[in-house]
Amino acid sequence: MVAGLLGGVFSGLAATITNLVPRSQPLKIRIGTFNVGHFNQGKLGGYQEADFPAALVRWRNWIQQQAFDIFFINEWNFHFDKDKTLNATDELLKPFYDRIIFGQENTWIYNGIATNFEITNRRQVQLTHKEYYAVVADWRVRGITITLMSVHVPWQKNFHESSIDALIAEMKRHEYLICCGDLNAPDRNVLKIKNAGFKVANGGDEGWFCTAAKRCAETTVDVHIDNIITSPNLTIRRVSAPHTGLNDQDHLPLLAEVEIPQ
């Protein structure tokens, strides 16, 4: 993996290191998607406790250790702490990533993408609820353009199904695609996406992974709510949903390796 090779240190080299992988071999990219829950277990306001400097270090260390080539984020918070003294993007993403984009900051919904690859054509695609959307960008690699999407699908019944349908319709527009985020999805929605021809990390060839953290010990049904989705011409491997000690009462991250063809 590119960021794995870099160790999260030489961030400016990521865009060129892809040239070191022979074209006869697939390019393996380490992907992570994480609903960070406003750093507050899914509640608004940023991290709430007095030990926020230590908590910031824990979050920063985890992000550095993962060394994602592309990091997809939901429920980001502009400030890390409740007193609004720390800019979360400056403190947690900019030390490791040169290219960082976010969509509109709504009350609950704030989606982003962080990478060291050159990305262009940043835009936002609305779903059927006015505050829920995908932030989108293009990544040109190996002579193809891969569309990157960081999405949050509404949980509200009046908007959920129509937003899943809108997301599927949008994803079908792109020949090469990596779409990640919190789908708030019952298992039947995951299968609907899979049956539409897409590859899915959660509920795909490697099985199901609970990311609805506080329910993981209670049931195995409808708790696979975060996903990494690709177009059928990409390959997903090495899927996991680890506990982090950061947002484990709300969401677990979903991690995978995506292979880009020769």
N, C-alpha and C positions, 0 to 999 in steps of 0.2 A: 504494500500500500504506500502511496506517495507520502502522506503525512506520517505514516509509520517509519518510513525511511528518514524523514526529516526530524523525527522526534519532537515535533512541535516547536522547534527552535528556529530553523532557517526558513521562515515563512515565505520570504520573497522568492525562493527557488522553486516553489511548487509548480508554477506554470511551465517551467522548463524541464523539470525532472521527468515528465512524461515521455520526453524524447529518449530517455535512457532505456525504456522498455522496448525491446525489439518488436517491430510490427508483426512478426510471426507469432507473437504471444498476446493473449488478451491483457488489457490494462485493468488492474484490480484497484478499485477505489473503496476506501473505508467510509461508510455512511453512518450518520447517527441522526435520529430524530427524537426530540425531547420536549414534552410539555412541561415547562419548568415551574408552572403554577405560581407565577409572580414571586418566586423564591419564598413563597409563604404557604405551601401545601394547598395551592389552589384558591387561596383567598386574596383579595385585593390588598395592595398597600406596601408590597415589598417585605423584605425580611423584618420581623417584628421584635426580635430579642435584642438585649443589650450587647451580646457578644458578636455583633455584626462584623467587626473586623476579622475575627476568626472564621466566621461563616463564609465570608468573602473568599478567604484563602482556601477553604474546603472546596467551594465551587470552582475557583480558578484552577486548583490542582487537578480536579477531576477532568475538566475540559482539556487541560494540557496533556494529561495522561492518556486520554482517548485518542488524541492525534487524528481527529477526523479530517479526511480530505474535503468533505462537504458536511456541514452541520446545519440541520434544519431545526427551527425553534418555534414553539408555540407558547402563548401566554407569557411572553417576555414582559419585564417591567422596566420602564425607562430608568428609574432609580433602583438601586439594589436594596436600600434600607428605607425604613418607614420615615426617617427624618429627612430623606432626600439629599443626603450629603455625597452620595457616590453614584456616578453615572455607570449603570450596569454594562453598557456596551464598551465603554472605555476601559473598565476594570477587568472584564471577563472575556471579551472577544478580541479587542484590538491588540493585546499582547501576542496573539497567535494567528490572526487572520488579517489579510490586507484588503479583501473585498467583502463588505458586509452590507446587506440591503435589508430593509424592513418595509412592510406595508403600512397602512394607516394604523395609528394607535387608537384603538377603540377602548371602551370601558374594560372589557374582559379580553378582547381578541387583539393580539399583536404578534404577527408572524414574521419570521426572518430567515435569511440564509447567510451563512458565513463560510468563506472558502478562501484559498489562495490562488485559485484559478481565475483567469480573466473571464468575467461574465458581462454580458451586454444586454441591452433591450429590456431593462427592468420595467415591469408593468404589474397591474393588479387586476385579478379576475374576480368579480363578485359572485357569490352564491345567492340563494334565494332569500336569505335573511340579510338585511342591510349591513350588519356589522361583521358578517363572516365572509371570508375571501381566501383566495390563494395569491401569494406574492410570487411572481414568475420572473425568470431570467433565462438567457441562453448561454450555453457553454459550448464553444467550438473546440473539438478535439478529434484528431485522426480523420480529418476531412468530413466530419459529420457535425450537426448541431444537436446537442442534447438539451431539451427543455427541462429546467429545474423548477419545481413547484413546492412551496411550503404552504400547506393548507390546514384550515381548521373548519370542520363541518359542524353545523349547529346540532345540539341535542334536542332542541324543541320539536315536538311531534309535528307541529304545523309547518315546519321548514326542513326537517331532517331528510325525509325521503326525496323531496324535490331537489334538495341540495346534492344528495348523492347522485341523482340522475344528471344534474348539471355538471358535477365534477367528472363523471364518466364521459359525458359529451365533450367537455373541454379536453380531457386527456386523449380522446380519439383523434383530435386535431393534430397531434404531434407524432411524427414518425419515431423519434427517439425521446424517451421521457424518463425522468426520475421524479416521482411525486411522493412527498413525505408529510406526515402530520397526524394530528388528532382527528380521527374520523368519527368519534363518538358512536361507533358502529356496532350494532348487534352482529352476530356471526353471519346471519343471512345477507347482510350488506357486503361483508368481506367476500362472501362467495359470489355475490352479484358482480362485484368488480372483477373477480377471478374469471367468472363465466363470460364476461365481456371481452376476454382475451388478454388481460393484463397479468403480469406476474406479481405476486404479493409475498412479502417476507413473512408476515404474520398470517398464518392460515394457508401458507403455500406448501411447497415440497418438504420443508423442514418441520412442519407442524404448526401448532398454535402456541402463542406466548402471551401470558397475562401481563397487561400493562396498566390495568385499572387497579392500582397498587393495593388499596385497602380491602379489596374484594378477592384478592388472589387466594387467600386461605379459605374462602367461603364457597366458591363455586368455580367451575371450569366453563361456564356458559356465559357468553356475551361480555367477557372481560378482556377481549383482544382488540382494544379500541384505538390503538396507535399502529400505524403501518408505514412500510416502505413499499411503494408500488413502482414497477418499471414497465416500459413497453416490452412486447414479447421478444424483441431482438437483443435484450440485455439479460444477464444472468445474475441471480441472487444466491449468495452462499453465506455460510457462517453467521446465522441469525442468532441473536440473543436478546434478552430483556433483563439486564442485571439490576439488582438493588444497588443504590448509590449512597445511601445515607443522607441524601439531599432533599428529595421530594417524594419519599417513599410512602407517604400517607395519601398521595394524590395520583401521580403517574410514575411509571418506570420508563426509562428510555428504551427505544428499540434500535438495535445496532445490526449492521449487516455489511457484507462485502458485495459490491456490484462489479461485474466484469463487463468491460466494453470490448467488443470484438476487434479482431485485427483489422 
